[in-house]
Amino acid sequence: MKKIFLLLLFSTFASHAQVQTITPTVTPNPFERNQSITITVQGSQINEATWGVTGNALYLWAWMQDVNGNALGDCPTNGTWTASSEANRLTYNSGTDTYTITFIPQTFYNNTVFGKMGFLVKAKDGSGDKKTNDNIFNVGAFQMTLSSPTENSNTIISTSTNASVVASNTGGAATYTLKANGVTVSGPTTTTFFTAGPLVTQNTVFTLECTQGATTIVKRFSYIFNPGIISQALPAGKLDGINYDAADATKATLVLNAPYKDFIYVAGSFNNWQPTASHAMKKDPTTGKFWLEITGLTPGQAYAYQYWVCDVTSRPANSPAVVKTADPFSTLVLSPFDDPQIVTLGVYPGLPVYATIAPGQEREVTVLQTGPTAWWNYTWSTATTNFVKPKKKDLVIYEALVRDFDANRTYQDLINKIDYFKNLKINAIQLMPVMEFEGNESWGYNTVFHMAADKRYGPPAKLKEFIDLCHQNGIAVILDLALNHVFGRSPLERMWMLDTDNDGWSNGTGYKVSAENPYCNQDAMHSYNVGTDLNHFREPDNLTNTYTVRTIQTWIQDYKVDGFRWDLTKGFTNQCPPAVSGGQETCTNGYRSDRVAKLKWYADKQWELDPNFLVIFEHLGNGGSYDEEVEWTNYLRSGDVKGIMQWRKITDGYANIMKGNFGDVSGVTDPSNRFVGYAESHDEERLMYKAIHDGGANQTFGDLTKALQRLPAIGAIHLLVPGPKMIWHFGELGWDDSLWTCNAGNVSFSAPDCKLDTKPQPQWVENWLGDTNRGAVYNTWSKLIDLKINENVFENGTYAWNLATVGTPRLDVYTSTSQTAALSYAFVRTNFSNNTLVTSGGFPFIGTWYNLMDNSTIEVTSTTQSISIEPGGFRLYGNKPTTLANNDFNLINTVSLYPNPTNGSFSIKGQVAKVEVYSITGQKVKSFESIPSEDYQFDVSDLSNGVYLVKAIDSNNSSKSMKLIKQ
């Protein structure tokens, strides 16, 4: 059983440590569930230093299987993968240099029916492969051993053959029954030693059942006939993966490109997972692609299938003769590893159950479903079909991780919070990878099926509903895309994997794939690799290009997304092998011509499908690689059209300013309007944490309130700079927990590195939006974003910085340096100090100036006229009032809410046409229309006690939001 329960991928791209091999002993053996046992591991077999382990702190990670090897769950005292429970810590015995742990299995596992006990040894934080190999021990005196053939083996034959089946059992006589494709061919026979030699004339899945009392042990093995090459032309227009027939929902054509493989069968629920000769794939003589038309399908019924990929000719050493794998072009896969938890959580209603649709199978299977009720169908609103993307220079992107956005960790959580996004006024949401990844709790960069939406977050229809809802509210959706590498469950790795220990997975150490692999490099060709490096340059048949383009097409055409953020673009090169002259790191950060050309080509493919598609690279270039960024930025750029956008990190600069020190943030934008500036991202420490916890010259050290009071000013000198910007989720509420917060609540930057741990949800549980200081950040940033997006000066203005005066950086943005009839000059003055700042305003010219946060006025008679700014505050002055929601300012003066607090109803003073009541998390809970009179009683007696937001809307659709306390 492959241990991938909480496999998490470092987006910082650290190299993985090697898995260490142990051969533990269990005393006594055999043993019963209610018997005390001791597991012993020789200390000489584990190099603790390679895992960063101190104090001999090693832990048992344990799981259960039934007698037939099917998963039954983890040991309840495991803890988490990155924070093992102390209950599972092994005892180190210095005299014998051994690690031991003693327990009663049924008590330890809290289970009385399991038949196999699995475990490995790991560091407390098991990320980065800080673990040993898996070990499985049988439980109970009754055990059956299949000596020949090997359990789960696949034997390829060319002619009819007599199988040699040899098995034995312990615990006394048992009853054996051998079945071939479900039909009994030998037995029942009662014995302790069983032999049989059935004739095999076709593809046969054998099951040997051994029963003693109420327990039945089942072993499986297969014989697969080599059908030879079945040469037949691939029908025109068929693509890799599933090809549905628009005119006939009873059939579908499967296509697989598998160079160097000899023959392939399709096994699925439509043939009871027992493919006959009619399910051997044909081979196109021109392209070499394998294909098969599946007929007799019932429209609307979900089917599942796998490819049995077979190799007998010039097979590389340690390359399996048979690999069973899902379709690499899957858009929905079922997993025996991940799906049980998904079903238990209830986050994917109607998900086909793996054990039901694929009984007795292993590893992922692909779902196929025809007809108008198929899972992939969705009716898009006109808001999506007619959606106009925000201008690149106006973008305010909200980066979010579905897993850590809300407690249920689903797409529905995002749907429920659409008003939270809308009220913040952002115009783009960027989701960290949502493509099918290994495990159920991950950042998503360990992607294995790039065209399938991960099921832990909900059905694909829910993701489409969220995208559609965003478009209805003027918000673009950008997806994070990790196409630099794949992980072990991916068919791109599996079909050409090397499996030295024959455990059905690619090697844990050494090369993971053979040199034949048309998708993957054996050696990573850059210095930041994780997983298996994808080769985007293997010519002439560049299958990785095909896979990448199909991925692009899937998300643009099927999911209607508006952009991609391409992860780790420095990895898209084949010019930097490990032994490259000058060093791999230097090479990777230099100018790489193959990388420049390839990523331009991929940009073209996106723009062919959508000329206004948002293409963003995470390159973070320096030296030669920065020259690449400039070249991409200018590629086909014309006004707001095309030109590749780049991530631009300015974390330290903003953090230093917030602490009251000098910080250079001038690089947060670029005149090209193609650099996405940010102070925080999923990879960077929180500004608030740095402000509160960094030592040295830091005025906000240990002071949460002071740091929160300075955060609105940070927004002013970040969001108002012309050009695209990004914020990382909950920065707008002053998230102050470290990015390295562990599951246990502590902070750890190494051993363990808790960066990838699942985070809590204090922003909702503690009602941050209702907190005075945190709510002020959200509301101020909302106003600033509104100004940035909608006022011409912040869209098209020239900007200038004055950062020299420590503690009071200044930003000027202007389209004219003299008075005009419209808002054409705005400047921000800040005060990142502990004292009130009284200083020369530095007004560009005299006259009436306006505080753009509330349109209040100041009469300026001298350009050096003094202004006063409170500690941690800022002023945003403009030469004209903002044109945004001018009626809103009238409402502020005329509309009020009373009584407040209330225990049953409230009234609104002033003329309003509609009133809406929202929970503090942004969900609409009440709505009142056609208000008959000014003294109308708005009944909220049915609402729970707490804080709500009341939105009053007049006949001009102007609005005002007011806080209401229900008690």
Phi, psi and omega in degrees: 000117182288129184270099181226032187299315182229046181292118182238146184250129178287119174288348175278355170062051172279152179287147179277143173285164181276144174290133180263143184261131176233156173233082185286164173242149175239127182237128351285170177208117010285169182214159178260166183296328184264019184251137179290131180232159176234126174264131181236132177235130178289128180299331181294345181273353183235127175260093185300329185298327181293341178259000183073027183274134173237157178066024179054038183272087177244152188225151175269127171251117192234154178212171182238150171226159171281182185297341182258011174088006178280141184294136176243355178123173182270162172296132185294345180258016180298325192084217175243164184299328181262002178205078181300149178286145178295340178296338182257013180286137178277151176270129177268129180250100188295327182296326181250000184050054179228157171248136181223157170210138183238134179197167172263118189309311185292334175282315181300317183267352184053048183205138183246007186236358185289155185245347178222146180242122179246149177197161169220170176248139186214166167287164180305315172262109185273005181294156182073027178061036177276070186203167176263183174290166176283149176224132182239130176235138177286149180245128178106156182288332180272113178221148179238135179245128174264108183277325182208132347291177178293140179305137180063017179284157176233109183259122179271130179230156180249341179224169178302138188217144172274120177287145176251104184253122180228127180212158177212165180219164175251170175083016179100177185299145178223164181259124181255138173222123179255126180241143176243116185051039176087356181252131181294128178241348177203137180097184003293139180229128179262119185192177170251354180220117187244137173223151175201156179222059183295148177279130180255118182241357181206175174305125186223128170259113180268142169233127176251115182258131180233117187242131174224115185064233182266003184254131176238124176257134182238129174243142182238151172200160186227151168242129185239125179280137173276111183278357187076185180278123176257090188279121177200138185295138176289129178304146184298143173085002182272134182252166175302142180098209181272130174246106178280146180264114184296332183265345185218102183280008177264004181215160177206151180247128179258136180230132179224127176261109185226076180304146176076001177264147187270317179203159185218137172251153172253116177250135182198180179293340179283346174233025177058029178059027179229074185295136175259188180302330181290348178251018169279131185286143175281162181235124180288124185291342182270310185265342184078004180285145174268144180207158180202134174268125178262126183241173177074021181281149176264117181305136179089343179276137178275129175243162175228150180208162173226159169262135169260100187266119190241144185220120178234345186258122177049045182287128179301149178303137179069013174265124184300144177289329180228129174235127176258125188210154173287171180287128180298338181261023179300143171250352170207126179236153173250143185231130175289344181273314189265327190296324181305317178293321180298317178296316180298320181288338179073024184273352180226080180301135177082006179297127177303136182278124185306311184295338180272315184275338180226057184297135177077003182267172179231148172067182190294149173232154182264140178266134177235131179209126181258170172093170185291343179262011181300151186302333187274356180281141177204138178262113184276146176283165178293340177299325178279313183294337179248016188294135176251121183291150174299154174297145181303319183291341181265355187300131165235104188266135178252106180278131184219147172252116183306318183304324187249014182276321179208169193299322182282342175059052182225167173298327180299326176301318179292320178300317181296337184255021184300326178291333176297316178292315184297317181290337176283345175075010177295156181239011175205141174241130178247115180268131170300161195312129177246009177284151186309118181240167180286132181083178181248351178232104188202160169287342175101357182281351175269056184290143177234332176231100191287343182259004181247135175283136182294136188281340182300331183272354179125177181293155176304327179299327178290322176296318178295321178298319178296314179299316179298317180295320176301314180298323178297338181250019174074021184249125176281156179239125180243138179249139173283131187233120183251091182247025177271339189202168171226169179240176197301336178278348183292133175301334180296330174270316189297320187294336180235030185284162168252129185229079186298323184264006175057037178264006178087006179231160178294161184303142174281334177231158181075197181293137178270334184228159177280167179292344179288339189306117183279353181254327193239146171278145173290314175257139174296134185260027174201173191264003185244025192283147163226161181064212179251124187291125176282140180259108181267014189227015184276105182256160008273337181264087186276091184289331178295323175300314179300314180298317181295315180295321178295325176297314177302313182297318182302312186282330177282315185276317185274327184250356174058035179285162188254350181188164173236140165257110184279116183284141172046060181293343176296343180280354183272060177214152173240020184262001187232068176293166184305325185261022183298145178299131181091351177101143183295322181296313179298317179298313183299325182269004174272180177284121183244110185296323180294323180293317180300312183292318183295315184286333170296319180297318177293323176298318178301319181296325177290318182288336174297325180275329182207102185301339181255016182298141181271112181252116184235131179251136168267089183250318179049055188288154170214150182061229181299326181288337173290325176300326176298317180301316180298318181295317179295320181301322182271358184291111178060018182288131177210104184061236180269002185266135173053201191079126184274133182271153183233147171287141180225104184274127177227040186296309186296322180299312180292323178298318180295319178298318181298327180279358179094013183250178175287138175216131179268107180247014186294340181273012184291346179216179183207144181303341179288345186058032180237008177250120182273102183278143178207150174263332180227147172209180180297342183262353188245143179300147180297136177302317182297320180295317180296320182294325184272330190248343178289135178278199179078208180286093187214107182288342183258007183302124177073009186237092181299315183298314180297319180296317178298322181292338179271345186292324175303321180293325175300318177301323182295320182266010174246303188289330185275353177290126181306145181110163185295145180227163178220145171234148181263138194309133178076007166299329180288353174246009178072042178305125187243359174283146180295149172298339180262028176287129183275166177304326182282354178100346177279172178246129179216127182264346178199149175046059007265159170268111188264014184306322186269000182297148176296135186260152178287181183236055181296335183297333177261314183299320182264007176054057182299326182296334178272354177283136186304309184286317181290318178299326179295325177296310180303310184293322179292314179298323177301314179296318180296318179296319178300315178298314183302315186285324193252345178264128185303323184299324181276348176270315188243006185283159168277151182230154179215144182250148163231099183253358189292323182278107185298133177095349180215059178298149183233142176234126174248135177227130187203151169251348176209146179261008175230167185298138178224173182283343181240167177296113185227354177218128177220146176216152180247127170247136185236162178222090177265061179220175181271358186236154175300134181260117173247116189208166175297132181291333182064043180290136181296330178202163183277171181125195179276127175242157187234135170283110188289352177281336180216002180064018172289156189249157172221128179272116186257115179257348178214139181295341179262011181307136184287149171230159180238131180232127181293160179304129179079001185265185176206163173232137176240105183254143175226156183285345176221159178291156176292143179274000184283125172045055179302326178295336180298325180289329175293320178299321181302325182277340189245338186256134175214163186241137180204156343287157181210111011289165176224156176245001180209315182207169177216165175234165179235126176274121183124163183274116178228150180258334183206147177229134177236142179244130183240146169292165184293343177270001173100006180269131178289127182243340178212152177214135180233127180234164180054059182293119187286328184203167184290337181262019181300138180268116178270110187280120176233024182295338181275357180272149176292156177296143179154193181258134180230164173249127179254124181253115178261130185235130180264185185292342177269007181068017170280156187217161173218136178253135182228146179277136178235133176255119176261125181222000000 
